[in-house]
Amino acid sequence: MKTVLTKVNFVEKSRRIEMLYRLVWAIIAGLVLYVFALVALIVLVVQFFYILIYARRHKGLFDFLKAVYVQTFRLNSYLAFLTDERPPLVPQMDV
């Protein structure tokens, strides 16, 4: 897809205390993201029928799904030690 862009910069320096934060943050952010993912599944079905009926996408549903998928990528990047930048707990709708 031409419309998807991913950029993760390499930074050699890392803080040791961040490793402890990462474990706690993974549990909390994972639970929050799980709830959003369940809602996203419902939104995905609604978006499917909306496109089927109206032959176009709903902007609000699109923005919500995009925010959840971006948040999933941010959390996975953080948990895979690609970055020390903690993702927000709640997906940002303005991405």
N, C-alpha and C positions, 0 to 999 in steps of 0.2 A: 504494500500500500504506500502510496506517495504521501499521504496525509499524516502519517504517524512518525514522530520524531523522538528519539531517545538520546539523551546526553548524560553521561556519568563521567566526571573527571577523576583522574587518579591523583590522590594525595597520599604521599608516603607516610607522613606523620599521623599518628593515632594516639589517643589517650587511653590509658589502661582502665581508668574508672568507667569509661564508656562501655566496656565489655560487661560490667555488672549492670549498668543501666539498661543495656540491650536486652538482657534476659527478662527483666521486669516489664520493660516496654513492649516486648514481643507478646507477652501474655495479655496485657491490657489492650494494646492496639489490635491484636488478633481477635479478641472477643468483640470489640467495637466493630471492626471490619466485617466480622462474621454476620452481625446483625444487618449491617448495610448490604452485604451480599445477598442475604435472604430477601430484603426489600428489592434489591436490584433484579432478582429473579422474577419477581412479580411485575416490576416495571418493564422488564424485557418482554414478557408475555403481552402486556398491555400495548407496548410499542409495536409488537408484531401485528396485533389486530388493528391498531390504528393505521399502520401502513397498508394493510390489506384492504381496509375500508376506504381510506382517503387518498391512497397512493402518494403519501408524503410523510415525513417524520414530524413528530411533535417535538418542539424545541426544548421544553422543560424536561421531558423524559430523556431526550438525548443528552442534555447537560448532566442530569443525575447519573446516568449510566457511565458517561465519560469520567465524571468525578470519582466514581467508585473504582473504575479500572485504573485510573491514574494513581489513586491512593493505594491500590493493591500493588502496583509496580513500585511505588515509593517504599512501601513496607518490605516487600521482597528484596529490594536493593539494600535496604538497611540491614535486614537479617542475613543477607549473603555477604556482609562485610565489604560491600562496594563503596559505602559512604558512612561517615559518622554523623551525618545530619539526620536527626530524628524526624520522621514524618509526623504531621499533626494527627491527633486522635480522630478528628472528624474530617471527612473528605471536604476539600475546598471546592465550592461550586463555581468558582471563577477561573478555573484552569482552562 
